[in-house]
Amino acid sequence: MTRHRDLKSAHEPQAPVYEQDLVAWAFANARLLREGRFESLDVENIAEELEDLGRSEKRALASHLRVLLLHLLKWQAQPARRGPSWRRSIRNARQEIEEIVAESPSLAQRLPEMIEQAYPKALESAIDETGLPSSRFQPRCPYRQDELLSPTFWP
């Protein structure tokens, strides 16, 4: 591959190296794509970045689900402590989840599994943050998916 780069025209700047400057590399490869210069693309690293992008969206969705579940658990378990910050957090998490799923609809089918995976972590945090015994909470997620995502659901 290095030999191929040596044969390029002296007028063509050498492509940025992926490991040295990710942003410059990304813009250079986007330009190559738009110009139809597929033979010059850094295909392996482009594939890796695309896979990372998908994993990143999934992690963001999981994070927002954990926050939503945590605050709903706290909302339900401590009615006297309900306040605007919990309400904002619940609304924000629902909005973020809605946006992620709208931009990546394939993640919608993974929501049941992701809720199931997020619940134990949210439960652990709820127990830590409230100081309440674990017996005050359901061992499995007590909310249906439609309830979790509904702006009108407040347990």
DSSP file with accessible surface (Angstrom, degrees, kcal/mol):
  #  RESIDUE AA STRUCTURE BP1 BP2  ACC     N-H-->O    O-->H-N    N-H-->O    O-->H-N    TCO  KAPPA ALPHA  PHI   PSI    X-CA   Y-CA   Z-CA
    1    1 A M     >        0   0  149      0, 0.0     4,-1.7     0, 0.0     5,-0.2   0.000 360.0 360.0 360.0 -39.3    0.0    0.0    0.0
    2    2 A T  H  >  +     0   0  105      1,-0.2     4,-1.8     2,-0.2     5,-0.2   0.915 360.0  54.9 -60.8 -40.2    2.8    2.4    0.8
    3    3 A R  H  > S+     0   0  177      1,-0.2     4,-1.2     2,-0.2    -1,-0.2   0.916 104.0  55.1 -59.6 -40.0    4.2    1.8   -2.7
    4    4 A H  H >4 S+     0   0   95      1,-0.2     3,-0.6     2,-0.2     4,-0.4   0.916 107.2  49.8 -60.3 -42.0    0.9    2.8   -4.2
    5    5 A R  H >< S+     0   0   59     -4,-1.7     3,-1.0     1,-0.2    -1,-0.2   0.849 104.8  58.2 -65.7 -34.0    1.0    6.1   -2.3
    6    6 A D  H 3< S+     0   0  117     -4,-1.8    -1,-0.2     1,-0.2    -2,-0.2   0.808 102.2  55.6 -65.4 -26.5    4.5    6.7   -3.6
    7    7 A L  T << S+     0   0  122     -4,-1.2    -1,-0.2    -3,-0.6    -2,-0.2   0.562  85.0 110.1 -83.9  -8.2    3.2    6.5   -7.2
    8    8 A K  S <  S-     0   0   45     -3,-1.0     6,-0.0    -4,-0.4    -3,-0.0  -0.251  82.9 -84.2 -66.7 158.6    0.6    9.2   -6.7
    9    9 A S    >   -     0   0   61      1,-0.1     3,-1.3     4,-0.1    -1,-0.1  -0.226  28.4-127.5 -61.0 145.2    1.0   12.5   -8.4
   10   10 A A  T 3  S+     0   0  105      1,-0.2    -1,-0.1    -3,-0.1     4,-0.1   0.731 109.6  62.2 -66.7 -19.0    3.2   15.1   -6.6
   11   11 A H  T 3  S+     0   0  176      2,-0.1    -1,-0.2     1,-0.0    -2,-0.1   0.652  88.3  81.7 -81.0 -14.9    0.2   17.5   -6.9
   12   12 A E  S <  S-     0   0   59     -3,-1.3     3,-0.1     1,-0.0    -4,-0.0  -0.797  82.6-128.9 -95.4 122.0   -2.0   15.3   -4.8
   13   13 A P        -     0   0   97      0, 0.0     2,-0.2     0, 0.0    -2,-0.1  -0.384  31.1-102.1 -67.4 147.0   -1.5   15.7   -1.0
   14   14 A Q        -     0   0  139      1,-0.1     3,-0.1    -4,-0.1    -9,-0.0  -0.477  43.0-104.8 -69.1 138.3   -1.0   12.5    0.9
   15   15 A A        -     0   0   21     -2,-0.2    -1,-0.1     1,-0.1    10,-0.1  -0.345  40.5-100.6 -63.3 142.0   -4.1   11.4    2.8
   16   16 A P        -     0   0   40      0, 0.0     2,-0.4     0, 0.0    -1,-0.1  -0.304  39.8-109.4 -61.0 149.3   -4.1   12.0    6.5
   17   17 A V    >>  -     0   0   45      1,-0.1     4,-2.0    -3,-0.1     3,-1.2  -0.696  17.2-135.3 -87.1 131.1   -3.3    9.0    8.6
   18   18 A Y  T 34 S+     0   0   42     -2,-0.4     7,-0.1     1,-0.3    -1,-0.1   0.878 103.2  48.3 -50.5 -48.5   -6.2    7.6   10.5
   19   19 A E  T 34 S+     0   0  144      1,-0.2    -1,-0.3     2,-0.1     3,-0.2   0.684 114.3  46.7 -71.7 -18.0   -4.2    7.1   13.8
   20   20 A Q  T <4 S+     0   0  162     -3,-1.2    -2,-0.2     1,-0.2    -1,-0.2   0.792 128.8   7.1 -96.7 -33.0   -2.7   10.6   13.7
   21   21 A D     X  -     0   0   82     -4,-2.0     4,-2.7     1,-0.1    -1,-0.2  -0.629  57.9-176.4-154.9  91.3   -5.7   12.8   12.9
   22   22 A L  H  > S+     0   0   82      1,-0.2     4,-2.7     2,-0.2     5,-0.2   0.884  86.0  49.8 -58.8 -42.4   -9.1   11.3   12.9
   23   23 A V  H  > S+     0   0   90      2,-0.2     4,-2.5     1,-0.2     5,-0.2   0.951 113.2  44.5 -66.1 -48.0  -11.0   14.4   11.9
   24   24 A A  H  > S+     0   0   33      1,-0.2     4,-2.4     2,-0.2    -1,-0.2   0.918 114.5  51.2 -61.8 -40.6   -8.7   15.2    9.0
   25   25 A W  H  X S+     0   0   11     -4,-2.7     4,-2.5    -8,-0.2     5,-0.2   0.928 109.8  49.6 -60.9 -45.3   -8.8   11.5    7.9
   26   26 A A  H  X S+     0   0   43     -4,-2.7     4,-2.4     1,-0.2    -2,-0.2   0.932 113.0  45.4 -62.5 -46.2  -12.6   11.6    8.0
   27   27 A F  H  X S+     0   0  147     -4,-2.5     4,-2.3     2,-0.2    -1,-0.2   0.899 112.6  51.4 -66.0 -38.0  -13.0   14.7    5.9
   28   28 A A  H  X S+     0   0    7     -4,-2.4     4,-2.3    -5,-0.2    -2,-0.2   0.925 112.2  45.8 -64.3 -43.3  -10.4   13.4    3.4
   29   29 A N  H  X S+     0   0    7     -4,-2.5     4,-2.3     2,-0.2    -2,-0.2   0.867 110.4  53.6 -70.7 -33.4  -12.2   10.1    3.0
   30   30 A A  H  X S+     0   0   28     -4,-2.4     4,-2.5    -5,-0.2    -1,-0.2   0.922 109.6  49.1 -62.9 -42.2  -15.6   11.9    2.7
   31   31 A R  H  X S+     0   0   99     -4,-2.3     4,-2.1     1,-0.2    -2,-0.2   0.932 110.0  50.9 -62.7 -44.1  -14.1   14.0   -0.1
   32   32 A L  H  <>S+     0   0    6     -4,-2.3     5,-2.5     1,-0.2     4,-0.5   0.899 110.0  50.4 -60.8 -41.2  -12.7   10.9   -1.8
   33   33 A L  H ><5S+     0   0   83     -4,-2.3     3,-1.4     1,-0.2    -1,-0.2   0.943 110.7  48.1 -60.6 -48.4  -16.1    9.3   -1.6
   34   34 A R  H 3<5S+     0   0  208     -4,-2.5    -1,-0.2     1,-0.3    -2,-0.2   0.822 111.4  50.8 -63.5 -32.8  -17.9   12.3   -3.1
   35   35 A E  T 3<5S-     0   0   98     -4,-2.1    -1,-0.3    -5,-0.2    -2,-0.2   0.501 112.8-120.7 -82.0  -5.1  -15.3   12.4   -5.9
   36   36 A G  T < 5 +     0   0   34     -3,-1.4     2,-1.4    -4,-0.5     3,-0.2   0.717  65.8 142.4  73.6  22.7  -15.8    8.7   -6.6
   37   37 A R    > < +     0   0   55     -5,-2.5     3,-1.5     1,-0.2     4,-0.3  -0.465  12.7 157.5 -95.6  65.5  -12.2    7.9   -5.9
   38   38 A F  G >   +     0   0  127     -2,-1.4     3,-1.3     1,-0.3    -1,-0.2   0.787  62.7  65.1 -64.5 -30.9  -13.0    4.6   -4.3
   39   39 A E  G 3  S+     0   0  130      1,-0.3    -1,-0.3    -3,-0.2     4,-0.1   0.730 101.7  51.6 -66.6 -19.1   -9.6    3.1   -4.9
   40   40 A S  G <  S+     0   0   20     -3,-1.5    -1,-0.3    -8,-0.1    -2,-0.2   0.475  85.6 114.8 -95.9  -3.5   -8.0    5.7   -2.6
   41   41 A L  S <  S-     0   0   23     -3,-1.3     2,-1.5    -4,-0.3     3,-0.2  -0.362  71.8-127.3 -70.1 149.1  -10.4    5.1    0.3
   42   42 A D     >  +     0   0   26      1,-0.2     4,-2.3   -17,-0.1     5,-0.2  -0.639  39.7 174.7 -90.9  75.5   -9.2    3.7    3.6
   43   43 A V  H  >  +     0   0   95     -2,-1.5     4,-2.7     1,-0.2     5,-0.2   0.873  67.5  52.4 -59.2 -45.3  -11.8    1.0    3.5
   44   44 A E  H  > S+     0   0  137      1,-0.2     4,-2.1     2,-0.2    -1,-0.2   0.936 114.3  41.7 -61.5 -45.4  -10.8   -1.0    6.6
   45   45 A N  H  > S+     0   0   33      2,-0.2     4,-2.5     1,-0.2    -1,-0.2   0.846 112.1  55.2 -74.0 -30.6  -10.8    2.0    8.9
   46   46 A I  H  X S+     0   0   35     -4,-2.3     4,-2.4     2,-0.2    -2,-0.2   0.946 108.9  48.5 -63.0 -45.0  -14.0    3.4    7.3
   47   47 A A  H  X S+     0   0   37     -4,-2.7     4,-2.3     1,-0.2    -2,-0.2   0.922 111.4  50.3 -60.4 -42.6  -15.7    0.1    8.1
   48   48 A E  H  X S+     0   0   69     -4,-2.1     4,-2.5    -5,-0.2    -1,-0.2   0.922 110.5  49.1 -62.3 -43.8  -14.4    0.2   11.7
   49   49 A E  H  X S+     0   0   53     -4,-2.5     4,-2.2     2,-0.2    -1,-0.2   0.889 109.3  52.3 -65.5 -37.8  -15.7    3.8   12.2
   50   50 A L  H  X S+     0   0  111     -4,-2.4     4,-1.9     2,-0.2    -1,-0.2   0.918 110.7  47.5 -64.5 -41.8  -19.1    2.8   10.8
   51   51 A E  H  X S+     0   0  103     -4,-2.3     4,-2.3     1,-0.2    -2,-0.2   0.916 111.2  51.6 -64.5 -40.7  -19.4   -0.1   13.2
   52   52 A D  H  X S+     0   0   49     -4,-2.5     4,-2.6     1,-0.2    -2,-0.2   0.876 105.8  55.8 -62.0 -38.2  -18.2    2.2   16.1
   53   53 A L  H  X S+     0   0  102     -4,-2.2     4,-2.2     2,-0.2    -1,-0.2   0.932 108.1  47.7 -60.3 -44.9  -20.9    4.7   15.1
   54   54 A G  H  X S+     0   0   43     -4,-1.9     4,-2.0     1,-0.2    -2,-0.2   0.918 112.7  48.3 -62.6 -43.2  -23.6    2.0   15.5
   55   55 A R  H  X S+     0   0  107     -4,-2.3     4,-2.6     1,-0.2    -1,-0.2   0.892 109.4  54.2 -64.9 -37.5  -22.2    0.9   18.8
   56   56 A S  H  X S+     0   0   51     -4,-2.6     4,-2.4     2,-0.2    -2,-0.2   0.914 107.7  48.9 -64.2 -42.6  -22.1    4.5   20.0
   57   57 A E  H  X S+     0   0   48     -4,-2.2     4,-2.3     2,-0.2    -1,-0.2   0.912 111.8  49.8 -63.1 -40.4  -25.8    5.0   19.2
   58   58 A K  H  X S+     0   0   62     -4,-2.0     4,-2.5     1,-0.2    -2,-0.2   0.915 110.6  49.6 -65.2 -42.3  -26.7    1.9   21.0
   59   59 A R  H  X S+     0   0  151     -4,-2.6     4,-2.5     2,-0.2    -2,-0.2   0.903 110.0  51.2 -63.2 -40.8  -24.7    2.9   24.1
   60   60 A A  H  X S+     0   0   31     -4,-2.4     4,-2.3     2,-0.2    -2,-0.2   0.926 110.7  48.5 -62.8 -43.3  -26.4    6.4   24.1
   61   61 A L  H  X S+     0   0    0     -4,-2.3     4,-2.4     1,-0.2    -2,-0.2   0.938 111.4  49.8 -62.8 -44.4  -29.8    4.7   23.9
   62   62 A A  H  X S+     0   0   21     -4,-2.5     4,-2.3     1,-0.2    -2,-0.2   0.906 109.9  51.7 -61.6 -40.1  -28.9    2.4   26.8
   63   63 A S  H  X S+     0   0   49     -4,-2.5     4,-2.2     1,-0.2    -1,-0.2   0.929 110.3  47.2 -63.6 -44.9  -27.6    5.3   28.9
   64   64 A H  H  X S+     0   0   40     -4,-2.3     4,-2.5     1,-0.2    -1,-0.2   0.876 110.4  53.5 -66.9 -34.1  -30.8    7.2   28.4
   65   65 A L  H  X S+     0   0    0     -4,-2.4     4,-2.9     2,-0.2     5,-0.2   0.921 108.4  49.8 -64.7 -42.6  -32.9    4.1   29.3
   66   66 A R  H  X S+     0   0   82     -4,-2.3     4,-2.8     2,-0.2    -2,-0.2   0.929 112.3  47.3 -61.3 -44.6  -30.9    3.7   32.5
   67   67 A V  H  X S+     0   0   50     -4,-2.2     4,-2.6     2,-0.2     5,-0.2   0.930 112.9  49.1 -63.1 -44.9  -31.5    7.4   33.5
   68   68 A L  H  X S+     0   0    0     -4,-2.5     4,-2.4     1,-0.2     5,-0.2   0.952 113.8  45.4 -59.9 -48.9  -35.2    7.1   32.6
   69   69 A L  H  X S+     0   0    0     -4,-2.9     4,-2.6     1,-0.2     5,-0.2   0.924 111.9  52.7 -62.7 -43.5  -35.6    4.0   34.6
   70   70 A L  H  X S+     0   0   17     -4,-2.8     4,-2.4    -5,-0.2    -1,-0.2   0.946 112.6  43.3 -57.1 -49.8  -33.7    5.4   37.6
   71   71 A H  H  X S+     0   0   27     -4,-2.6     4,-2.6     1,-0.2    -1,-0.2   0.850 112.4  52.4 -72.6 -30.7  -35.7    8.5   37.8
   72   72 A L  H  X S+     0   0    0     -4,-2.4     4,-2.4    -5,-0.2    -1,-0.2   0.908 110.4  49.5 -67.6 -39.5  -39.0    6.7   37.4
   73   73 A L  H  X S+     0   0    4     -4,-2.6     4,-2.7    -5,-0.2    -2,-0.2   0.931 114.2  44.4 -62.6 -45.5  -38.1    4.3   40.2
   74   74 A K  H  X S+     0   0   16     -4,-2.4     4,-2.4    -5,-0.2    -2,-0.2   0.906 111.7  54.0 -64.5 -40.9  -37.1    7.3   42.4
   75   75 A W  H  < S+     0   0   11     -4,-2.6    -2,-0.2     1,-0.2    -1,-0.2   0.915 114.8  40.5 -58.3 -44.6  -40.3    9.1   41.4
   76   76 A Q  H  < S+     0   0   95     -4,-2.4    -2,-0.2     1,-0.2    -1,-0.2   0.895 119.0  44.4 -73.6 -39.4  -42.4    6.1   42.4
   77   77 A A  H  < S+     0   0   14     -4,-2.7    -2,-0.2     1,-0.2    -1,-0.2   0.749 121.3  35.5 -80.7 -24.3  -40.6    5.2   45.6
   78   78 A Q    ><  +     0   0   27     -4,-2.4     3,-1.8    -5,-0.2     4,-0.4  -0.536  60.4 163.3-130.8  69.1  -40.2    8.7   47.0
   79   79 A P  G >  S+     0   0   75      0, 0.0     3,-1.1     0, 0.0    -1,-0.1   0.830  76.8  59.8 -58.6 -30.6  -43.3   10.8   46.1
   80   80 A A  G 3  S+     0   0  104      1,-0.2    -5,-0.1    -3,-0.1    -2,-0.0   0.719 104.9  50.2 -71.3 -17.1  -42.4   13.4   48.8
   81   81 A R  G <  S+     0   0  159     -3,-1.8    -1,-0.2    -7,-0.2    -6,-0.1   0.363  77.9 129.2-102.5   3.9  -39.1   14.1   47.0
   82   82 A R    <   +     0   0   96     -3,-1.1    -7,-0.0    -4,-0.4     3,-0.0  -0.363  32.8 158.9 -60.2 135.5  -40.5   14.6   43.5
   83   83 A G     >  -     0   0   21     -2,-0.0     4,-2.1     1,-0.0     3,-0.3  -0.909  55.5 -87.1-150.5 177.8  -39.3   17.8   42.1
   84   84 A P  H  > S+     0   0   92      0, 0.0     4,-2.8     0, 0.0     5,-0.2   0.826 119.4  58.5 -62.8 -30.2  -38.7   19.7   38.8
   85   85 A S  H  > S+     0   0   67      2,-0.2     4,-2.3     1,-0.2     5,-0.1   0.913 107.8  45.5 -69.5 -38.9  -35.2   18.2   38.3
   86   86 A W  H  > S+     0   0   24     -3,-0.3     4,-2.6     2,-0.2     5,-0.2   0.927 113.8  49.9 -65.9 -43.4  -36.6   14.6   38.3
   87   87 A R  H  X S+     0   0   93     -4,-2.1     4,-2.6     1,-0.2    -2,-0.2   0.939 112.4  47.2 -59.7 -46.2  -39.4   15.6   36.0
   88   88 A R  H  X S+     0   0  160     -4,-2.8     4,-3.1     1,-0.2     5,-0.2   0.903 111.4  51.3 -61.7 -42.2  -37.0   17.3   33.6
   89   89 A S  H  X S+     0   0   27     -4,-2.3     4,-2.5     2,-0.2    -1,-0.2   0.913 111.3  47.0 -62.5 -43.0  -34.7   14.3   33.7
   90   90 A I  H  X S+     0   0    0     -4,-2.6     4,-2.3     2,-0.2    -2,-0.2   0.945 115.4  45.3 -64.3 -46.6  -37.5   12.0   32.9
   91   91 A R  H  X S+     0   0  119     -4,-2.6     4,-2.4    -5,-0.2    -2,-0.2   0.917 113.6  49.8 -63.5 -43.5  -38.8   14.2   30.0
   92   92 A N  H  X S+     0   0   76     -4,-3.1     4,-2.8     2,-0.2     5,-0.2   0.927 110.4  49.6 -62.1 -44.7  -35.3   14.7   28.7
   93   93 A A  H  X S+     0   0    1     -4,-2.5     4,-2.6    -5,-0.2     5,-0.2   0.927 111.6  49.1 -61.1 -43.7  -34.5   11.0   28.7
   94   94 A R  H  X S+     0   0   13     -4,-2.3     4,-2.5     1,-0.2    -1,-0.2   0.913 112.3  48.3 -61.9 -42.2  -37.8   10.2   26.9
   95   95 A Q  H  X S+     0   0  102     -4,-2.4     4,-2.5     2,-0.2    -2,-0.2   0.915 112.1  48.6 -64.7 -42.6  -37.0   12.9   24.3
   96   96 A E  H  X S+     0   0   61     -4,-2.8     4,-2.6     2,-0.2     5,-0.2   0.915 111.9  49.1 -64.0 -42.8  -33.5   11.6   23.7
   97   97 A I  H  X S+     0   0    2     -4,-2.6     4,-2.6    -5,-0.2     5,-0.3   0.938 111.1  50.4 -61.0 -45.6  -34.7    8.0   23.4
   98   98 A E  H  X S+     0   0  139     -4,-2.5     4,-2.3    -5,-0.2    -2,-0.2   0.914 112.0  47.2 -59.5 -44.1  -37.4    9.2   20.9
   99   99 A E  H  X S+     0   0   99     -4,-2.5     4,-2.3     2,-0.2    -1,-0.2   0.917 112.0  49.1 -65.6 -43.8  -34.8   11.1   18.8
  100  100 A I  H  X S+     0   0   11     -4,-2.6     4,-2.0     1,-0.2    -2,-0.2   0.937 114.0  45.7 -62.3 -45.3  -32.3    8.2   18.8
  101  101 A V  H  < S+     0   0   30     -4,-2.6     7,-0.2     1,-0.2    -1,-0.2   0.887 111.5  52.8 -67.7 -34.7  -35.0    5.7   17.7
  102  102 A A  H  < S+     0   0   75     -4,-2.3    -1,-0.2    -5,-0.3    -2,-0.2   0.896 115.2  40.8 -66.0 -38.1  -36.3    8.1   15.1
  103  103 A E  H  < S+     0   0  141     -4,-2.3    -1,-0.2     1,-0.3    -2,-0.2   0.745 130.1  29.0 -80.3 -26.1  -32.8    8.5   13.6
  104  104 A S    ><  +     0   0   32     -4,-2.0     3,-2.4    -5,-0.2     4,-0.4  -0.633  68.5 174.8-134.0  74.1  -32.0    4.8   13.9
  105  105 A P  G >> S+     0   0   91      0, 0.0     3,-1.6     0, 0.0     4,-0.6   0.752  72.7  72.6 -57.6 -24.5  -35.2    2.9   13.7
  106  106 A S  G 34 S+     0   0   79      1,-0.3     3,-0.5     2,-0.2     4,-0.3   0.773  88.8  63.2 -62.6 -22.1  -33.5   -0.5   13.7
  107  107 A L  G X> S+     0   0   13     -3,-2.4     3,-1.1     1,-0.2     4,-0.5   0.732  85.1  75.3 -73.9 -20.1  -32.8    0.2   17.4
  108  108 A A  G X4 S+     0   0   38     -3,-1.6     3,-1.3    -4,-0.4    -1,-0.2   0.892  91.7  53.7 -58.5 -40.0  -36.6    0.2   18.1
  109  109 A Q  G 3< S+     0   0  158     -4,-0.6     4,-0.3    -3,-0.5    -1,-0.3   0.713 106.8  53.2 -69.4 -16.9  -36.7   -3.6   17.8
  110  110 A R  G <> S+     0   0   78     -3,-1.1     4,-2.5    -4,-0.3    -1,-0.3   0.501  81.5  95.4 -93.0  -6.8  -33.9   -3.9   20.4
  111  111 A L  H <X S+     0   0    4     -3,-1.3     4,-3.0    -4,-0.5     5,-0.3   0.904  79.8  52.5 -55.3 -47.1  -35.7   -1.8   23.0
  112  112 A P  H  > S+     0   0   73      0, 0.0     4,-2.2     0, 0.0    -1,-0.2   0.947 114.4  43.0 -57.0 -45.1  -37.3   -4.7   25.0
  113  113 A E  H  > S+     0   0   81     -4,-0.3     4,-2.1     1,-0.2    -2,-0.2   0.905 114.8  50.2 -64.6 -41.5  -33.9   -6.4   25.4
  114  114 A M  H  X S+     0   0    4     -4,-2.5     4,-2.3     2,-0.2    -1,-0.2   0.875 109.3  50.9 -68.8 -35.7  -32.2   -3.1   26.2
  115  115 A I  H  X S+     0   0   13     -4,-3.0     4,-2.2    -5,-0.2    -1,-0.2   0.937 109.9  50.8 -64.2 -44.9  -34.8   -2.2   28.8
  116  116 A E  H  < S+     0   0  119     -4,-2.2    -2,-0.2    -5,-0.3    -1,-0.2   0.887 114.1  44.3 -60.5 -38.6  -34.3   -5.6   30.4
  117  117 A Q  H  X S+     0   0  103     -4,-2.1     4,-0.6     1,-0.2    -1,-0.2   0.836 114.5  49.0 -74.6 -33.3  -30.5   -5.1   30.4
  118  118 A A  H  X S+     0   0    3     -4,-2.3     4,-2.4     1,-0.2     3,-0.3   0.804  95.6  73.3 -77.2 -29.0  -30.8   -1.5   31.7
  119  119 A Y  H  X S+     0   0    4     -4,-2.2     4,-3.3     1,-0.2     5,-0.3   0.906  91.9  51.4 -59.2 -48.9  -33.1   -2.2   34.6
  120  120 A P  H  > S+     0   0   74      0, 0.0     4,-2.3     0, 0.0    -1,-0.2   0.901 113.2  47.0 -58.4 -36.2  -30.7   -4.0   37.0
  121  121 A K  H  X S+     0   0  118     -4,-0.6     4,-2.1    -3,-0.3    -2,-0.2   0.910 114.1  46.8 -69.9 -41.0  -28.2   -1.1   36.7
  122  122 A A  H  X S+     0   0    2     -4,-2.4     4,-2.6     2,-0.2    -1,-0.2   0.906 111.9  51.9 -66.0 -39.8  -31.0    1.5   37.2
  123  123 A L  H  X S+     0   0   26     -4,-3.3     4,-2.6    -5,-0.2     5,-0.2   0.929 108.4  50.4 -62.1 -46.0  -32.3   -0.5   40.2
  124  124 A E  H  X S+     0   0  125     -4,-2.3     4,-2.4    -5,-0.3    -1,-0.2   0.927 112.7  46.9 -59.0 -43.7  -28.9   -0.6   41.8
  125  125 A S  H  X S+     0   0   46     -4,-2.1     4,-3.2     1,-0.2     5,-0.2   0.893 110.2  53.0 -65.9 -39.7  -28.5    3.1   41.4
  126  126 A A  H  X S+     0   0    0     -4,-2.6     4,-2.4     2,-0.2     6,-0.4   0.913 109.8  48.3 -63.1 -41.5  -32.0    3.7   42.7
  127  127 A I  H  X S+     0   0   41     -4,-2.6     4,-1.9     2,-0.2     5,-0.3   0.943 115.2  45.2 -63.5 -45.5  -31.2    1.7   45.8
  128  128 A D  H  < S+     0   0  117     -4,-2.4    -2,-0.2    -5,-0.2    -1,-0.2   0.924 117.2  43.6 -62.4 -46.5  -27.9    3.6   46.3
  129  129 A E  H  < S+     0   0  101     -4,-3.2    -1,-0.2     1,-0.2    -2,-0.2   0.812 120.9  37.9 -74.8 -31.3  -29.4    7.0   45.7
  130  130 A T  H  < S-     0   0   17     -4,-2.4    -1,-0.2    -5,-0.2    -2,-0.2   0.729  91.9-138.0 -90.5 -24.7  -32.6    6.6   47.8
  131  131 A G     <  +     0   0   67     -4,-1.9    -3,-0.1    -5,-0.3    -4,-0.1   0.561  57.3 138.9  74.9   8.0  -31.1    4.6   50.6
  132  132 A L        -     0   0   32     -6,-0.4    -1,-0.3    -5,-0.3    -2,-0.1  -0.526  61.0 -98.9 -83.4 153.1  -34.2    2.4   50.5
  133  133 A P    >   -     0   0   74      0, 0.0     3,-2.1     0, 0.0     4,-0.2  -0.358  29.4-116.1 -69.2 152.9  -34.0   -1.3   50.9
  134  134 A S  G >  S+     0   0   82      1,-0.3     3,-2.0     2,-0.2    -2,-0.1   0.779 111.1  72.7 -60.5 -25.2  -34.0   -3.4   47.7
  135  135 A S  G 3  S+     0   0  105      1,-0.3    -1,-0.3     3,-0.0    -3,-0.0   0.697  85.1  67.0 -65.2 -15.5  -37.3   -5.0   48.9
  136  136 A R  G <  S+     0   0  138     -3,-2.1     2,-0.3     2,-0.1    -1,-0.3   0.576  99.2  62.2 -78.6  -9.1  -39.0   -1.6   48.1
  137  137 A F  S <  S-     0   0   18     -3,-2.0   -64,-0.0    -4,-0.2   -14,-0.0  -0.858  90.4-106.4-119.7 154.5  -38.4   -2.2   44.4
  138  138 A Q        -     0   0  117     -2,-0.3    -2,-0.1     1,-0.1    -3,-0.0  -0.554  21.8-137.8 -74.2 138.2  -39.5   -4.8   41.9
  139  139 A P  S    S+     0   0  106      0, 0.0     2,-0.3     0, 0.0    -1,-0.1   0.787  91.5  43.8 -69.2 -24.5  -36.7   -7.2   41.0
  140  140 A R  S    S-     0   0  173      1,-0.0    -2,-0.1   -17,-0.0   -24,-0.0  -0.873 112.4 -77.9-117.6 156.2  -37.9   -7.0   37.3
  141  141 A C        -     0   0   38     -2,-0.3   -25,-0.0     1,-0.2    -1,-0.0  -0.248  37.7-162.1 -55.5 121.1  -38.8   -3.8   35.4
  142  142 A P        +     0   0   52      0, 0.0     2,-0.4     0, 0.0    -1,-0.2   0.483  64.2  82.8 -84.7  -1.8  -42.4   -2.9   36.5
  143  143 A Y  S    S-     0   0   15      4,-0.0     2,-0.1    12,-0.0    -2,-0.0  -0.851  73.1-132.7-109.0 138.4  -43.0   -0.7   33.5
  144  144 A R     >  -     0   0  143     -2,-0.4     4,-2.6     1,-0.1     3,-0.2  -0.475  30.6-110.8 -77.0 158.0  -44.1   -1.7   30.0
  145  145 A Q  H  > S+     0   0   69      1,-0.2     4,-2.0     2,-0.2     5,-0.2   0.908 118.7  52.6 -57.7 -43.9  -42.2   -0.2   27.1
  146  146 A D  H  > S+     0   0   91      1,-0.2     4,-0.8     2,-0.2    -1,-0.2   0.872 110.2  49.2 -63.9 -34.1  -45.2    2.0   26.0
  147  147 A E  H >4 S+     0   0   40     -3,-0.2     3,-0.8     2,-0.2     6,-0.3   0.941 108.1  53.4 -67.7 -47.0  -45.4    3.3   29.6
  148  148 A L  H 3< S+     0   0    0     -4,-2.6    -2,-0.2     1,-0.2    -1,-0.2   0.880 115.6  39.3 -53.0 -42.3  -41.7    4.1   29.7
  149  149 A L  H 3< S+     0   0   56     -4,-2.0    -1,-0.2    -5,-0.2    -2,-0.2   0.547  91.7 104.6 -91.0  -6.3  -41.8    6.1   26.5
  150  150 A S    X<  -     0   0   32     -3,-0.8     3,-1.5    -4,-0.8   -56,-0.1  -0.610  62.1-148.6 -81.0 128.1  -45.2    7.8   27.1
  151  151 A P  T 3  S+     0   0   98      0, 0.0    -1,-0.1     0, 0.0    -4,-0.1   0.659  98.6  54.2 -68.7 -10.4  -45.0   11.5   28.1
  152  152 A T  T 3  S+     0   0  119     -5,-0.0     2,-0.6     2,-0.0    -5,-0.1   0.472  83.0 102.1-101.9  -1.8  -48.1   11.1   30.1
  153  153 A F    <   +     0   0   39     -3,-1.5     0, 0.0    -6,-0.3     0, 0.0  -0.741  35.3 158.6 -89.9 119.5  -46.9    8.1   32.2
  154  154 A W              0   0   60     -2,-0.6    -6,-0.0   -79,-0.0   -82,-0.0  -0.875 360.0 360.0-137.3 101.3  -45.9    9.0   35.8
  155  155 A P              0   0   35      0, 0.0   -12,-0.0     0, 0.0    -2,-0.0  -0.174 360.0 360.0 -65.0 360.0  -46.0    6.1   38.2
